[in-house]
Amino acid sequence: MFHSFLPRRTVLRALTAIGAASVGSSACSGSPAATETGSLEPAVAGARRLGAEWESHARTYMSWPASTSIWEEDLPAVREEIAGLARAIAGYEPVVLLARPEHADAAQRACGDTVEVVPIPVDDLWARDTVPVFIEEAGRVAGVDFNFNGWGGKQKPHDKDNAVARSVLGKYGLARTETWITAEGGSFETDGAGTLMVTESSLVNDNRNKGKSRQEIEAELKKVLGVQKVLWFAGVRGEDITDAHVDCLARFTAPGVVLLDKAAPGTPPDSWSRAADQARQVLAGATDARGKAIQVIDLLQPDPDKVEGYGEDSVISYANFYVANQSVFVPKFGDATADERAQRILREQFPGREIVPVKISTIASGGGGIHCSTHDQPGQPS
């Protein structure tokens, strides 16, 4: 996530406690996982499309945080926030909450009857990164399994989160598309019309795709996601657990329109503001997959002195919003002027959708946000 700290804060505390020994997992950088026995045949390349988030959803996936070794004393508070967010989204579309079998009943009580709790083992709450990236092909929805490896081995253990993509696809009878790329769902942002935005720091990184060049990774992304053009931003290496996912930096609101995270006026320059400046330069000289110039709209962060209830390690970015059916969920930080400005911009960009501000102080303290906590499955292709 895009701030000058090294979260997911408590994930890294857990890593220190456990040590640097690697945990057994089927996800090895550069190594495709085997197709699950008895699953549907993998999708065949051709006429493949990665849809935009504002298109119709069949459901939203979320995950129930599982471990005191990760969240320590914050576990009850983060579970309360996840339950509240799940209930709020369930007012607009179906929500499936993944939970360890032994936690399923407690999660159901916390979320209520409007949320479906499915017993699939998870390690943590970051469904954006662990649930498969859904594509459309030949009139059906399929999922790409990007071989989650704990954000380059920074989360240990991650064996349960590594298996989430395969488990979700098996549960819902969706075809599994293999790739040799190791990545997370928060790595990718698309306009649904063939353009993809990514950060080089997260993908062209030996902790995920050792020995692979940007050109090789781009070719594979085009193949498995069906995109025609990839816009690369430099990002930031090693200053957060994701190595700077794009979904806290730049977000499409329509083909050719990008909201770009920007530090509040007067904020001292740092790695993250410089990354945003670099992304702005890329976008200023870029065209999308249709050959059209890209309009950039600033999404200013709140004044740090006016942020209420968030710690210094928290992700403070309005860009980590989530577009659900007929709604947009956006973080609320307590700077009334900045909160309203962000909501107004999203209202203008998504006319007819309800803008729903949500305070997520504990989720944000773990190095993520609303978008990181959710993952959309598209509706059935027409």
C-alpha positions in Angstrom: 0.0 0.0 0.0 1.2 3.5 -0.7 2.7 4.9 2.5 6.1 5.1 4.0 6.0 2.2 6.4 6.5 -1.5 6.2 3.1 -3.2 6.9 1.2 -5.4 6.7 2.4 -4.3 10.2 1.4 -7.3 12.2 2.1 -9.7 9.4 5.7 -8.7 9.6 5.7 -9.1 13.3 4.5 -12.6 12.8 7.2 -13.2 10.2 9.8 -12.1 12.8 8.4 -14.4 15.4 8.3 -17.4 13.2 11.6 -16.8 11.5 12.7 -16.8 7.9 12.2 -20.5 7.3 10.0 -21.1 4.3 6.6 -22.6 4.7 5.5 -25.4 2.4 3.4 -24.1 -0.4 2.6 -24.9 -4.0 3.3 -21.4 -5.0 6.9 -20.9 -6.1 7.9 -17.9 -8.1 8.0 -18.8 -11.8 6.4 -22.3 -11.2 2.9 -23.0 -12.3 0.7 -25.0 -9.9 -0.8 -28.2 -11.0 -4.5 -28.3 -12.1 -6.7 -29.6 -9.3 -7.9 -33.1 -9.8 -11.5 -33.2 -10.8 -11.8 -29.5 -11.6 -13.1 -28.0 -14.8 -10.7 -27.9 -17.7 -8.6 -24.7 -17.8 -9.9 -21.9 -20.0 -8.4 -21.8 -23.5 -6.8 -18.5 -24.6 -8.6 -16.4 -27.1 -11.5 -13.8 -26.8 -10.5 -13.4 -23.2 -11.5 -10.3 -21.3 -10.7 -8.8 -17.9 -13.8 -6.7 -17.0 -13.9 -3.4 -15.2 -14.9 -3.3 -11.5 -17.9 -1.1 -12.3 -19.5 -3.8 -14.4 -22.2 -6.0 -12.9 -21.1 -8.3 -10.1 -22.4 -11.7 -9.2 -20.9 -11.4 -5.7 -18.2 -9.8 -3.5 -15.8 -12.1 -1.7 -14.3 -11.2 1.7 -12.2 -13.1 4.2 -12.5 -13.5 8.0 -9.2 -12.6 9.7 -8.0 -15.8 11.4 -4.9 -15.4 13.5 -3.9 -13.7 16.7 -0.3 -14.1 15.6 -1.0 -11.7 12.8 -3.4 -9.2 14.4 -2.5 -9.8 18.0 -4.7 -7.6 20.3 -6.4 -5.9 17.2 -8.1 -9.1 16.1 -11.5 -8.4 17.7 -11.5 -4.9 16.3 -10.6 -5.8 12.8 -13.2 -8.6 12.8 -15.8 -6.1 13.8 -14.8 -3.8 10.9 -14.8 -6.6 8.4 -18.3 -7.7 9.6 -19.6 -4.2 9.3 -18.1 -3.7 5.8 -19.6 -7.1 4.7 -23.0 -6.1 6.0 -22.8 -2.8 4.2 -21.9 -4.3 0.9 -24.6 -6.9 1.3 -27.1 -4.1 1.0 -26.2 -3.9 -2.7 -25.0 -7.3 -3.8 -24.4 -10.8 -2.5 -21.4 -11.1 -0.2 -19.5 -14.4 0.4 -17.3 -14.4 3.5 -14.5 -17.0 3.5 -13.7 -18.3 7.0 -11.9 -21.2 8.5 -14.4 -24.0 9.4 -13.8 -23.5 13.1 -14.5 -19.8 12.8 -17.6 -20.0 10.5 -20.3 -19.9 13.1 -18.7 -16.9 14.9 -18.3 -15.1 11.6 -21.9 -15.8 10.7 -23.1 -14.4 14.0 -21.0 -11.3 13.5 -22.2 -10.7 10.0 -25.8 -11.6 10.3 -28.1 -13.4 7.8 -27.4 -11.0 4.9 -23.9 -12.4 4.4 -23.1 -16.0 3.3 -20.3 -17.5 5.3 -18.4 -20.2 3.4 -16.0 -22.6 5.2 -12.8 -22.1 3.2 -9.6 -21.9 5.2 -7.8 -18.5 5.1 -4.9 -16.9 6.9 -5.9 -13.2 6.7 -8.5 -10.8 5.4 -6.9 -9.6 2.1 -9.4 -11.2 -0.3 -8.3 -8.9 -3.1 -5.0 -10.6 -3.3 -5.9 -14.2 -2.6 -9.2 -14.8 -4.5 -8.6 -15.5 -8.2 -8.6 -12.7 -10.8 -11.8 -13.3 -12.8 -11.9 -13.2 -16.5 -14.7 -13.7 -19.1 -14.2 -16.1 -22.0 -16.5 -17.9 -24.4 -19.6 -16.8 -22.5 -18.4 -17.9 -19.1 -16.6 -16.7 -16.1 -13.2 -18.3 -15.2 -10.5 -17.4 -12.8 -6.7 -16.9 -13.1 -4.8 -18.4 -10.2 -1.7 -16.1 -9.7 0.1 -18.4 -7.3 -0.1 -16.3 -4.2 3.1 -16.6 -2.2 2.6 -14.3 0.7 3.6 -11.1 -1.1 7.0 -12.4 -2.1 7.4 -14.6 1.0 6.8 -11.7 3.5 3.8 -13.4 5.1 4.5 -16.7 6.8 2.6 -18.9 7.0 0.5 -18.4 3.8 -0.4 -21.9 2.9 -4.1 -21.4 3.5 -4.2 -18.1 1.6 -2.2 -19.8 -1.2 -5.0 -22.3 -1.6 -7.9 -19.8 -1.6 -8.0 -19.3 -5.4 -8.2 -23.0 -6.1 -10.8 -23.5 -3.4 -13.1 -20.7 -4.6 -13.0 -21.9 -8.2 -13.8 -25.4 -7.1 -16.6 -24.3 -4.8 -18.3 -22.3 -7.6 -17.5 -24.7 -10.5 -15.4 -22.1 -12.4 -12.6 -23.0 -14.7 -9.1 -22.4 -13.4 -6.6 -20.7 -15.7 -2.9 -21.3 -14.9 0.0 -18.9 -15.2 3.6 -18.9 -14.2 3.3 -15.4 -12.9 3.2 -14.9 -9.2 1.1 -11.8 -8.3 -1.9 -10.6 -6.3 -5.2 -9.2 -7.3 -4.3 -5.7 -6.0 -1.5 -5.7 -8.6 -3.9 -5.1 -11.5 -6.2 -2.2 -12.5 -8.2 -2.4 -15.8 -10.6 -0.2 -17.7 -12.4 -3.3 -19.0 -11.5 -2.2 -22.5 -8.1 -3.8 -22.9 -5.9 -1.5 -20.8 -4.1 -2.6 -17.7 -2.1 -0.6 -15.1 0.5 -2.2 -12.9 3.6 -1.4 -10.9 7.0 -2.7 -11.9 8.1 -2.9 -8.2 5.5 -5.5 -7.4 5.6 -7.7 -10.5 9.2 -7.4 -11.9 10.6 -8.5 -8.6 12.7 -11.5 -7.8 10.6 -12.2 -4.7 7.7 -13.1 -7.1 9.0 -13.7 -10.6 12.7 -14.3 -10.3 14.6 -14.0 -13.6 11.6 -12.8 -15.6 11.9 -9.6 -17.5 9.2 -6.9 -17.8 8.7 -7.9 -21.4 8.1 -11.6 -20.5 5.7 -10.7 -17.7 3.8 -8.3 -20.0 3.4 -10.9 -22.7 2.0 -13.4 -20.1 -0.4 -10.8 -18.7 -1.7 -10.1 -22.2 -2.2 -13.8 -22.7 -3.9 -14.8 -19.5 -6.0 -11.6 -18.9 -6.8 -10.8 -22.5 -5.6 -7.2 -22.3 -4.0 -5.4 -25.2 -1.9 -2.7 -23.5 0.0 -2.6 -20.2 0.9 0.8 -18.6 3.8 0.3 -16.2 4.5 2.5 -13.2 7.8 2.3 -11.3 6.2 1.9 -7.9 8.2 1.5 -4.7 10.3 -1.5 -3.7 10.6 -2.9 -0.2 8.8 -0.2 1.8 5.5 -2.1 2.2 4.5 -5.7 2.1 3.0 -5.5 -1.4 5.9 -3.7 -3.0 3.4 -1.0 -3.9 0.2 -2.3 -5.4 -1.4 -0.2 -8.0 -4.8 -0.1 -6.3 -3.7 2.5 -3.8 -2.1 4.6 -6.5 -4.2 4.8 -9.7 -7.7 3.7 -10.5 -9.8 3.7 -13.6 -13.3 5.1 -13.4 -14.0 4.7 -17.1 -12.0 3.9 -20.2 -9.5 6.8 -20.6 -10.2 8.3 -17.1 -7.8 7.7 -14.1 -8.0 8.9 -10.5 -4.5 9.3 -9.2 -3.6 9.4 -5.5 -1.9 12.7 -4.5 -0.4 13.8 -1.2 -2.1 16.6 0.7 -0.6 20.1 0.0 2.4 20.8 2.2 3.2 17.1 2.8 7.0 16.5 2.6 8.1 14.5 -0.5 8.7 10.8 0.1 9.0 7.6 -1.9 5.2 7.4 -2.3 4.6 10.9 -3.6 7.6 10.5 -6.0 6.0 7.3 -7.2 2.7 9.2 -7.8 4.6 11.9 -9.7 6.3 9.2 -11.9 2.9 7.6 -12.6 1.5 11.0 -13.6 4.4 11.4 -16.1 3.6 8.0 -17.6 -0.1 8.7 -17.9 0.5 12.2 -19.4 2.4 10.6 -22.4 0.3 7.5 -22.6 -2.7 6.3 -24.7 -5.0 3.5 -23.8 -5.7 0.3 -25.7 -8.0 2.3 -28.0 -5.3 4.8 -28.8 -6.9 7.6 -26.8 -5.2 10.0 -24.4 -5.8 9.5 -20.7 -7.5 12.1 -18.5 -6.0 12.2 -15.0 -8.0 13.5 -12.0 -6.2 14.1 -8.7 -7.6 12.3 -5.6 -6.0 14.3 -2.8 -5.2 12.6 0.5 -6.5 14.1 3.7 -4.5 16.5 5.8 -2.5 14.2 8.1 -3.2 16.6 11.0 -6.9 16.2 10.6 -7.1 12.4 10.2 -9.0 10.9 13.2 -8.6 7.5 14.6 -5.9 6.2 12.3 -2.3 5.4 13.3 0.9 6.5 11.7 1.2 3.1 10.0 -2.2 3.3 8.4 -2.9 3.4 4.7 -4.4 6.8 4.0 -5.5 6.8 0.4 -8.9 7.4 -1.1 -7.8 5.5 -4.2 -8.5 2.2 -2.4 -12.2 2.5 -2.9 -14.5 -0.4 -4.0 -17.1 -0.2 -6.8 -20.0 -2.5 -6.0 -23.4 -2.8 -7.7 -25.1 0.6 -7.6 -22.6 1.8 -5.0 -19.1 2.9 -4.3 -17.4 2.3 -0.9 -14.8 4.9 0.1 -12.7 5.3 3.2 -13.6 8.0 5.7 -10.6 9.6 7.4 -12.0 12.4 9.5 -10.8 15.4 7.5 -14.3 16.7 6.6 -13.1 18.8 3.7 -11.0 16.0 2.1 -13.6 13.3 2.8 -16.3 15.3 1.1 -14.0 16.2 -1.8 -13.2 12.5 -2.5 -16.9 11.6 -2.2 -17.8 14.4 -4.6 -15.2 13.2 -7.2 -16.5 9.6 -7.0 -20.1 10.8 -7.2 -19.2 12.7 -10.4 -17.3 9.7 -11.8 -20.0 7.1 -11.0 -23.3 9.0 -11.4 -26.3 7.1 -10.2 -24.4 5.1 -7.6 -24.6 5.7 -3.9 -21.4 6.8 -2.3 -20.9 5.0 1.0 -18.2 6.3 3.3 -16.8 3.8 5.8 -14.3 4.2 8.6 -11.8 1.4 8.5 -9.1 2.4 11.0 -8.1 -1.1 12.1 -8.1 -2.5 8.6 -6.0 0.4 7.5 -3.6 -0.1 10.3 -2.7 -3.5 8.8 -1.6 -1.9 5.6 -4.7 -2.2 3.4 -8.1 -0.7 2.8 -11.6 -1.4 1.5 -10.4 -2.5 -2.0 -7.8 -4.8 -0.4 -10.5 -6.4 1.7 -12.9 -7.2 -1.2 -12.9 -9.0 -4.5 -15.6 -8.9 -7.1 -16.8 -11.7 -9.3 -18.4 -10.5 -12.5 -21.9 -11.5 -13.4 -22.5 -14.0 -16.2 -21.2 -12.6 -19.5 -24.0 -11.7 -22.0 
